[in-house]
Amino acid sequence: MDVLGESNILDESDLTLLRAYALKVEDRLTDKVFNKLRFAFPQSPIDSLKNTEKRVQFLSGFRPVRYHCCPSSCVCYTGPYETLEKCPKCNTDRYQANGTTPQAIFEYLPIIPRVRIMLASTSYATKMQYRSKHEADPTKITDIFDGTHYCSLRETLITIGDEELPTWFFSDPRDIALGLSADGFGPFKRRTKTAWPIILFNYNLPPEERFLKRNIISIGVIPGPKKPCDFDSFLWPLVQELLQLEIGVSAFDAITKVVFLLHAYLIVVFGDIPAVSMIMRMKGHNAISPCRMCTIKGVRIPSSRVTTHYVPLCRDGFPDSQEQYDPSALPLRNHASFMEQANEVQNASTNADSERLGTKYGVKGLPLLSTLSSLSFPVSFPYDFMHLIWTNLIPNLILFWTGKFKDISHHNEGYVLAPTVWEAIGEATANAGKTIPAAFGSRVPNIASEKAQMIAETHSIWTLYIAPTLLKGRFVRPQYYKHFMELVRMLTLCLEFEITQDQVNDLERGFQSWVQKYERYVFLVASRMPSDSLTVYTTNTIRCA
């Protein structure tokens, strides 16, 4: 893979250049500081950053692949869109006025050269033996390799299309397990424009190593400014490589010093709900069948103009609803039924039929990732803990406690904290940072007056370590504090490095009970309010669940 001119041996000047560039990357030197190095050390062969990056690219032989994309990021011109001259979603021209320059570019970073290099490095290949040396204990879960999906894959033959290969998943100790993550973020303060990074995690590395920045495998960034209409078109080049890696590609093993057939398998995909809905080609959280794990049906508020669907477990307030759901026996989706529904929607004879079926099933069509036999829908698409809990549930609970959740009356409800009480809690939260060691994480700001500065990490620290003390005795009705502490107990258990099967069962029962109690509190309040106010209360039920 190396492209080193006439020799494969790096001279001292190239080694110095690479050391300087590694210093910049690993220690986050600014471009300005790096460009000063050649003047600070005039005897060293350090060049400008621009020339250094050109040389590093040449030495590595690694280059991004540039694909044209819609300037609004509707689609990437790959696969079925490869030859189009206009965006099929917004009808924008592919090229600028000169007819040759694309309006926008998506730069894809190939993964096969990088996984080859990982195993060609003795130190890196040694670390990647973690997966093959992991010893499973059926009574507890310590890693993704104790999960049911990975364990079932190890007893499954690889299938490409309709052809079954004579190879088992992870039959070679060097086979690599990968995880995909995608999420949108606003790079600017106004957050009116978004970009979408796509990254891979190497699960063969030990848990303490795999999520470090230097080990994250970046695939590319969908440039925005809007979310993509067809996410699959941006995943197209990645899926082509993953299919190659399922079949196997030649690579050099630095430990045994032999060339072998390398396999890598994508086994898990995660992100926030909108991102995963796009990847799975589902309707999303406002659909009639919004859940990717089960087929629970949404309902509308009786005698209301609001058309949004909600999915409470308890349907007593919805006389038109025929379904009643037991949280311990929800109608779960499975891979076969998901694929059957996706095929039915994809192959519908008319657009109207496709839309009707999509609304019924909550599925828009066949996702591109379904071509990978290493993934199982929906088991391979777990809910992201950070988004579900720290950026959704906890902020919404705080809005309830401060009487600011939606445009409804919280007057005289037992869960509402008086403004003076909440201000005191915020001040005490900020002061707590003086005595909490930095090892616990970022310092938590005043949660009452600086809520815009709260991030997932600080919501986590506040919930687990600060709130149990500061909220004690604050609620008019102690049942709300008790309900919150039940949640804290379960979240703490979720974050353990090791968890037994008995604890998993306890969590399952605990969250079922917590949501049911939450709904009882919600409808108790709603029963004392006008019928339209039930809407906003019910909205949060499924989000908190």
N, C-alpha and C positions, 0 to 999 in steps of 0.2 A: 504493500500500500504506500510505502514511503516514496516520495519523488525527490531525490536528492542530487539530481544532475548526474555526473559521471561516476560519483562515488556514493556508497551508502553509509559512509562514515562522516559524522559531523565534525567540522573543524572547531577550534577554540572560539573563533569569532561568532559562529552560529550558536554555540553553547552559551556564550555570554548573553547574546541577544535573547535566547529563549529563557534564561534565568531572569533577565530583566522584565520580560513580558509576563512570566509567571508571577513575579512579584506584584506587578500591576493588577493582574486578574485576582489573585488570591487575597491581597491586602487592599484592594479597591483604591489604588492610586488614581487620582484624577488625570485627565489627559494633559492638563497644564503641568502637573508635577512630573509626569513621565517625560515630557519634552525637555524638562530642565536637567534630567539625569546626564545627558551627554555633555552638558557644560560643567556639571558638578564633578564628573569623572571623565575628563578629556582623554585619558590614556586608554579608556575602555571602548571597544567598538560598538557603542550604543548609538542607534540612529533615531530619527524622528519616529513618532508613533505611526504615522502613515506608512512609512517605508518598512517599519518593523512588522506591521500587520500583513503587508504584502509578502514579506519574507517568510513569516510563520505560515501563511496560507500555502506558499509554494513548498515549504519543507514538509508540511503535513499531507499534502496532496488532497486535502479535503476542501470541497467547495459547496456552497448552497445551490440548490436547484431553484430557479426563478420561474414561477408560474404567473400568468396573467390572472387578474381577478377584477371584479366589478369595483368601481371606485367607492361604492357604498357597502362593499363586502357582502353583497347578496350571494354571489357564487364565485367559485374559482373555476377557471376554464380548464377543467380536467375531465376525464371520463366522457360522459355523454355531452358535456358542454365544450369539449376540446376545440371544435371547429366553428363554434358560433361567433358571430361578429357583433352581436348585441346581447346584453344581459336578459335572460329569459324571465326575470322577475320584475325588473324596473325599466327595461328597454333602453338602458343607457348604452352608448357605443362602447365597444371594447377598446378601440384605439383613439388616440388623440387626432386632431385635424389632419396631421400629416399622413395618417393611415398606417403607420408602422410602429409608433411608440405607444405602448399600452397605457391605459389610464391609471392602473394601479398594479402593484406586484405583491405576491405572497411568496416569501422566501422559505423554502422547505429545506431542513437540515437532515440529510439521509442518516439512518440509524445503523445500517449494516456495517459501514466502515468503522463506526465507533464501537460496536460490540465486538468486532474482530480485534480492535486495538486493546480493548479491556482484557481479553484473554491472552493477548500477546505480551502483556506486562506481567511479570512474575508476581510482583507484590499485589497487583489488582486481582489477578486470577486466584491467588491464595485466599484473599478475602471473599471472593465469590464462591468458595467452596461451602459457605455457610448453609446454603439450601440443602445440599446433598448430605451434610453432616447433621442436619436438624433431626432430632429424635422426637417423634410424636408421642404424646401421652394421652390416651383416649379419655382420661378423666378431667383434663384441663386444656385451656387454649392459651398459648403464649405468642403465637404468630399466625400470619395468614396461611402458613403451611399446615396448620391444625384445622383449617376450615373444611367444610364438607365438599366445596367445589374442587379445591386442589386435590383432595384425597380421591374424589371420583375420577378426576382427569388421569391420575396415575394408573387407573384400571381401564382406560379408554384408548382405542386406536385413533390415530390422527386421520381426519377425513378432509379432503380437499375437493369441494364440489360434491360429486356423487362417488368419488373414488376413495376407497379406504386404503390407507397406506399401511404397510407391515411394520409400523413403528408405534410404540406406546408413548404417550405424553410423559416427559421427564424420565425417560428410561436411561438417559446418559447423565451422569452427575454434573456435567458441564452445561446442560440445558438451562436456559435463563427464563425466569418468571418476571413478567413486566406488568406494570400498572399504569393506566392512562388517566390524566387529570386535565380538565379544561374548565376555564372560568372567565367571565368577562370582568373587566375593571375599568374605572374611569381614570385615565392618566392625568387629567387636569382637574383643577379645583372645582369647576362648575359641574363636572361629571355629565356633561351633555353628550360627550363622545366616549365611545368604549373601544377597547382592543381586547383580543381573546388569545392569550398564550395557551399553547398546547405542549404538555410536558409528559415525559415517561419516568417512572421510578424503577430502579433495578432491585427487585426483591431478593436476588441472590446475595446481596450484601447484607451484613448484619444489621439489625434494627437501628443501632446507634449510628450507623454510617449511611444508610440508604437515602435518608431525607436531607442530608447535608447539601448545601448549595453546589459544592464542587462535584457531587455525584448525580445531580439531576440531569436528565437527558432532555435538552430542549429540542422540540420539533420545529417550532416556528411560532410566529405571532400573526393571527388574522388581524389586519391593520385597522379595521373599523372604517368609518366612525360609527357604524351601526352594527347590530348583531347580525350574523350571517343568516340568510334565509335557507340555504342548503348547506348545513354543516358537513354533510358527507362529501361534498365536492372538495373541501379543504383537507379532509381525512384521506382522500383517494390515494395520494402517493404513499402515505404511511401504511395503508392497508395492503398495497401492492408489495411493500417490503416485508410486512408481517406474514403474508402468504408465502413469500420466498423462505422466510425463516422457519415457518412450519414444515416446509419440505426439507429445508436444510441448506446451508451455504458452507463452503470450505473456509476453514480458519486454522490458525496456528496456536497450539496449546503451549504456553511458555513453561509450564511445569513438567510435562512429559516430553516436550520437544518433538511433537508430532503434528502433522496436519490431520484434521478430523472434520466431520460434518457437524456444524454448529446449528442447534435449534434454539429458538426463542419464542415464547408464547405469551400473548396478552391474556391475563386471567381476571383482571378487575378494572373497572372504569368508574370514576367518581368525579363529583363536582357539585355545584349547587343545583337545585331542582330545575331551573330554566335551562341550564347547560346540558344536564343529562337528558332532559326531555327532548332537546334538539338532537342529541347523539342517538337516542333510542327511537327517534321519530314518533314521539308521543304528543298528544294534544297539550299536556301541561296541567298545572294545578287548578285551573278554572274549568276544566272539561267535565262532562257528565261522569266519565270514568277517569278520574285524575291520578289515581295511585298506580305507580308502576309495579308494585308488589302484589296488589289484590284488585279485584273487580268491584269494589264497593262503589255504589252509585250515588251521585250527587242529587240534591233536591233543591227546589226553590222555595223561598219564603212565601207562605200562603197569603193571598190578597195583597201582594206587594208588586210594585212596578220593577223592582230589581230583578234582573234576569240571571245574575250570577248564581252558580250552583255551589252548595255547601255539602259537606259529608260528615255530619255528626253520627256517632254510634246510636244515640237515643233519637228515635223518630217520633216521640210523643207529640211534639209541637208541629208535626207535618201530617195532617190527616190524609193527604193524597198519596203518601208514601206507603208502598206495600212491603218494603224490605225492613227487617229488623236484624241488626248485626251483633253477633257475639264476638267480643275482641279476642277471645281465645280460640275462635274457629272462623276466622275471616276467609272469604273465598279467594284463596291465593292463586296467582297466575303461575304458569309453568312454561318451560321453553316451547313445548310442542303446541300448546294453545296460543301462545304469543305469536309464533311463526305462522300458524294457521290463520289467525286474524289479520296479521300483516300482509300475508299473501292475498287474502280475500279483498282487502282494501286496495292493494297494489294492482290487482288484476280486474278490478270492477270495470264493467263495460262502459260506463259513463262517468263523467266528473261528479254528477249529482249523486250517483250510487256510491262512489268513492267517499264523498263528503259525508253521506248518511251513515255508512259503515264506520268511517273514522270517528264520527261523533258517538256512535254506539259503543265502540270498543275503546276509544281513547287513543287509538293508534293511527298514524298517518300513512304508513306503508312500511316496506322492508328497509330496515337500516343497513347501511353498508357493512357495519361491523358484524352482521350476522353471517357474512361469508367466512369468518374465522371460527373454526370448530373448537377453539379453546375457550370461547365465551359461551355462557348460558344466560338466556334472558328469562327473568330479570335478576337471577341470583348474582350475576357478575357486576351488578350495578347498585351497590349498597348506598344508603343515604350518607351524606357527608356530615360527620358529627359537628364540625365547626359551624357550618351554615345552619344546620337544623337547630342546634342548641344555643351557641354563643352569639350568633347574629340574628336569631329569629325568636326563639322561645323566651330567653331571658329579657331582651329589650321589650317584648310585648307584655311580659309580666310586670315590668317596671311601669309601662304605660298604664296598666290597670291600677297599680298601687298608687299612682300619682293622679288618677282620674282623668287621664288624657288619651285613653284608647278610643279612637274614632270620635265621631261627632255624636256622642250619646251622653246621657246624664248618669253620673256616678254618685250623685248626692246621697249622703247618709248611708252608703254601702260600707259594710264592715271591713272590706279589703282596702279601702282608700286611706292613705296616710295623709295627715294634715300637712299643708305646705311648710310650716315651721319644723315639723318632725322630719320631713324629707330633706330640708335644708341642713338640719343638724346631722343627718346621716351622711349627706354629701361632704360636709366639713370634716366629720370624723373619718370618712374614707380617705380624704386627701391627707390628713394628719397621720393615718396609719402607715403611710409610705416611709415615714421617718424611722420606724422601728422594724419594718419588714425587710429581711435580707434581699439583696438584688437577685440572689439565686432563685427566688420564687418567680421572677419574671419582671415585666415592665411595671413601673410604678403606676398605681391606679389614680387617675385624676379625680377631682370633685365630681361625683356621679350626678349631682343635682344641677350644678351650674356649668359643667364642661362635658356634657353628654356627647357632644360632637367629636370629642377626642377619645371616646371609648372605642376600643377595637375588640376583636374576638378574644385576644389574650387577656385584656384587662377585665372584660366581662367574666371570664373564667375565674380569674384570681378573686374578684369581688364576690362571686357567687359561692365559691367553695371555702374561702378563708375569712372573708370580712363580713358578708351579709348575715351568716348565722348568728353572730354576736350583735350586730347593729340593728337587726330587725326583731330581736327577741323582746317581747312585751310591747311592741309598737302598734300592733293591729288591735282594733276594737274587739274583734272576734278572734280568739286564739286559733280557731280551726284553720285560718289561712296561713298562719306561721307554721303550724304542724304540717299542712299540705306542702308548703315550700321545703321544709326540712326532709320530708320524704323524697322530694326531688333531689336535694343535695346528696342524700345517702346513695341514691342510685347513680347519679352522675359520678360521684367519687369512685364507686365500684366499676363503672364503665372505663375509667381511666387507669385502672390497675394494669401493670405489665403482665400479670398472669391471672387468669380467671378460671374457676372450675365450672364443670357442667351444672352442678347444683346452683352456683351463683348465676349462671345464665338463666336457668329456670326461675330463680328468684326475681331477676330483672324483668323477665317476661311478665310474670304475674304482677310485679310492682308497677310497671308502666301501665298495664291494663287498668289496675285499680286507680292509679293517679289520674288517668284521663277520664275515667268514669266519674270520679269525685269532681273533677274540674267541670265536666258537663252538668252535673247536678247543681253546682254553684252558679254556673252560667244561666241555666234555665230558671233557677230560683229567683235570680235578679230579673231576668227577662219577663217572668210572669207578673212582675209588678210594674211593667212598663208597657207603652203602646206596642202593638204588634210589629210595626216596622222596625222598632229598635232591636227586635230579635235578630235581625239580619247581621248587624255588626258583631253581636256577641257570638253568633254561630260561626262567623268567619274565622275567628281565632281558634275555635275548637280543633279543627283539623290541623291547623298550623302548629298548635302546641302539642298535638298528638304525635 
